[in-house]
């Protein structure tokens, strides 16, 4: 019960890494806000948590819209009291090269992956300040620091997440709010499946290739990222801020 009686907002927790994180946090005693734009998957996550004896509430949110985020935070505080943990996980998966990326593409990927993270921090900050050990965890990516072909919008946004996290860690340290990020490698999720299929590739072959790029010769699981988030949310990481944890099976070893 490492998060007993604490309140955590996990954005994009209707599936994948967000869902695994929400479920794990609830098992560790947290009251979890399942903040998700998809009502059906968000409620599914809540049902999974409650069926296992945990506490969770679904709140619909579009993190790229500041008014939506403000309502989400207000409802969270009304339900459970002040927020202790914020996990920024909601993401827009927009790929392509510079020749074909559109203004709408840029607006979407930056609106969710960067501005959305900032919105959630800004509107949660008043509540986070009231606790002596608040933690913000930003889900970045190995795409934050490596170049990949035809990934320009996505990699640009994830690179910004790392810099955002460092700046927030510096600015919020005076409130004893820790800010860290996690950089997952190849994790099999619904979003990854959809991206692979959109390229006209066979998912099984693609994941096999991703696995071969890893030192451990496999793909990661959402729960393995969730355990990293649990560490950063708990007092076990009390002397960490402004750090990036890379969880990629060794795929990006220089």
N, C-alpha and C positions, 0 to 999 in steps of 0.2 A: 504493500500500500504506500508506495513512494510518493503518490500525489494525493493522499487522503485529504478530503475536504477542500481541495483546491478547484478552481474553475478554469477550464480551458476552452478556448475557441479554436476550432480546427476548420479552416476554410477548404472547400473542395473535398469534403469528406464523404461524398456519396459513393466513391469507389476508389480503387487503387491504394496509393500510399496514404491518402487522407483518411480513407475508411480504416485501414489497418492501424493508423495512429490513433484515431478516435476510439476504436475498440480497446486498444492496449491501454490508453490513458484511463478509460473507464474501469478496466480491470485493476488498475493501480489506485483506484479510489477517487478519481477526479469526476466532477460534474462537467459533462462535455456538451458544448454547443456545436451541433453538427450544422455548420454554415455552408449551405450548398445551393446553387442556382437551380438544380434539378430536384424538384419536389419528390418524385418517386424514389430516386436512389437515396436522397437524404433521409427520407422516412424509413427506408429499408435499413440503413445504418443504425438509426435510433432503435428500431425493433430488434436488431441483432444485439445491441448493447443491453437493452432492457430484458431480453430473454435470458441473458447471462447474469442478471442481477445488478447491472450497472445503472447509472443515472445519466440520461441524455435528453436533449431537446433539439428538435429541428427548427432552424430559422432560415427562411429563404433570403438569399442575398446575391446581389450582383456587385462584386467587389470593385468593379471599375466605376461604379456610381456612388459618389460620396454620400448622397442622401440615403441610399440603400444600406450602406455600411453603418451610418449613424443610427438608423433604426435597429439594425442587427445588434449593435453594441448596447443600445438602450434596453432592448428586450432581454438581452443576456444578463445585464446588471439587475434588472427588475426580477428576473427569475431566480438567480443564484447569488446575487451580491457581486462584489468587485471581482474583476478578472485577474488571475494570476499568470496565466500562460496564453500566449497567442502563437498559433502555428499558421503561418502564411503558406498555403499549399496550392490553392486554386490557380490553375494555369490555362493559358491559351496556347495551343500547339499550332503555330503558324510557321511554315517552312517555305523555302524557295531561294532563288538567287536574286541578285540586285537588279537584274534586267526585268524580272517579272513581278517582283513584290509591288503591291499597290499601296496607296495611302490608307485604304481601309485595312489592309493587312497590318501595316505599322500601328494604326490606331488600336486595333484589337489586341495585338501581342503586347504592346507597351501599356495599354490601358488595364489589362489584367495582371500581367507578370511583374510590372514595376509600379505603376500608379496604384493598382489595386492593393499591393503590399503596403505602400505608403499610406493609403487611405485607412487601412485597418489599424496600422500603428497610430496614426494621428487621432482617430476617434476612440481608440482604446486607452490612450495614454493617461487620461485623467484617472481612470480606474486603476491602471497598472501602477501608477505612482503611489497608490495608497498601501501597497504591499512592500515588504522589505526584501523580497526575493523574487520579483517578477522576472519572467523569461520570455523573450521573443525568439522564435525559431523560423527562419526563412528557408524554404525549400528551393535551393538553387539547382545546379546540375554540373556534371563534368563538362557540359556544353558552355559553362561559364568561363572556362579557361583553355579549352581546346577548339581548334577550327575543324569544321565538318563541311563537306560539300553540300551546297544548296540548303544550308541551315541559317542563312543570314539573319532573318528576323528573330528566330527563336534564340540563337546563340547570343545575339546582341542584347536581348532582354535579360537573359540569364547572367550575362556578364555584369549587367547593371545591378542585379540582385546582390551580387557579392559586394560591390561598392556601396550600395545602399546599406547593407548590413554593417559594414565597417564604420560608415559615417554615423549611423544610429547608435552603434556601440559606444562611440566616442561621445556623442551628444547626450545620451541617456545614462551614462555611467554615474552622473551626479545624483541620479534618483535610485541608484543601485539596481537598475534594470539591465539585465544582461541580454545581449543580442548576438546570436550565432547563426550560422547557416550550415546546411547539409547539401552535399553535392553527390546525388545518386548517379550511378552508371546505368547500364542496361537493366531495367527492371520490367518484368512482364506485367503490363497493366492493360486495361481497356483502351486507354489513349494510345499506347504503343502499338497495340493491335491495329487500331484504326489508321494510324499513320503508315504502317507497313502496307496495309491493304490499299491505301490511297496511292501508293507508289506502284501498284500492280505487282507486288512481290508476294511470294509465298511466306506466310508468317513463320512456319516451322523452319524453313531454310534460313530465313533472316535471323531468327533467334539462335540457330546453330552457329551462324557466322559471328554473331555478337558474343556468344559463349566462348568461341575460339580466340577472341580478342582479349579475353580475361585470363589472368594468371591462374585463376581457380577453375577455368574451363566450364563455366556455367553462368546463367543469368541470375540476377538477384531477385528476391521476393519482397513485396511491399512491407512485410513484417520486419525485415532486416533494416529497412529505413526507419520504421516506426521505433525500433529499439534505440536507434541513434537519437531520435527526437525525445524519447523518454529520458535518456541520459542528460540531454541538454535542458530538459524541463525540470529535472530533479535537482536536489541539493548536492548531488554527487558531482555536478559540474560547476560548483559555486565559484570557482576561480577562473572560469572561462568566459570571455566575451570578445567579440570581434574575430572569432575563429571560424574556420571552415573544416567540416569533417567530410572527407571523401570516402564514399562507400560504393566501390565499383569493382570489387574482386581483383584489384590490381591492374585494371585495363589501361590506366593512364600513367603507369610507372614510366619515368623517363629512361 
